[in-house]
């Protein structure tokens, strides 16, 4: 399994639920969650073969900032 961490500007749990649903619809095998307590509003995605650029594009298209953290 590969785990990728992304910095976002998501603020509300209702927003996280929507973003997770969109990502899971496109990538049903991914495990997706947010940590809004973290200062970077972390999006964590776990999967066998992650498509980081596609995840970033999905979140950006929903109107949020999403940057992969190294």
N, C-alpha and C positions, 0 to 999 in steps of 0.2 A: 504494500500500500504506500502511496505517496500522499503527503500532506502539504498543502500550500496555504499560506497565510496572506491575507490581503487587508490593506488599510482602506477604510471607507468613511463616508460622511453620513452614514445612516444613523438616525437618532431614536427612532421609536420601534417598539416590539412589533407593532402592526406592519411597519415597513419591512422588518426582517422576515416576517412570515410570508409576505408577498414575494420577496426576492428569493427566498428559499424555495417556494412553490415553483417559480419560473425556472430556476436552475434545475430542480428535481424533474421537472417536466422534460427538459432537454437532455438531462443526464441522470436517469433514474437510479443508477448504481452508486452515485456519489453520496457521501455523508456530508451534510452541510449544516453549519451552525454559526451563530454570531456571539461575540462577547462585547456587549454595549458598555460594560463597566470599564473596559480598557480605554485609554485615552485615544487610541487609534481606531476604535469601533471595529474591531477585528471580525473579518469573515474568514472562517476556516473551512476548507474543502478537502475531503479525503476520498481517494479513489485509486483504481489500478493504473489508469492512464489518463491523467488530468490534462485537460485542454485549457490552460491558463488564459490564453488570449480570448477564447470564446467566453469564459466566465467573466472576464473584464468587460468584454463587449456587451454581454447581457445586462450586467449591472449598470454600465454607462448608458445603455439605451433606455433604462428605466429612470434615468435622470440623476443617478448617484455617481459619486467619485469612487473609483476602485483601482488601487495600485498594489501590485505584488510586492511583498516585503521579502528581502533576502535573509 
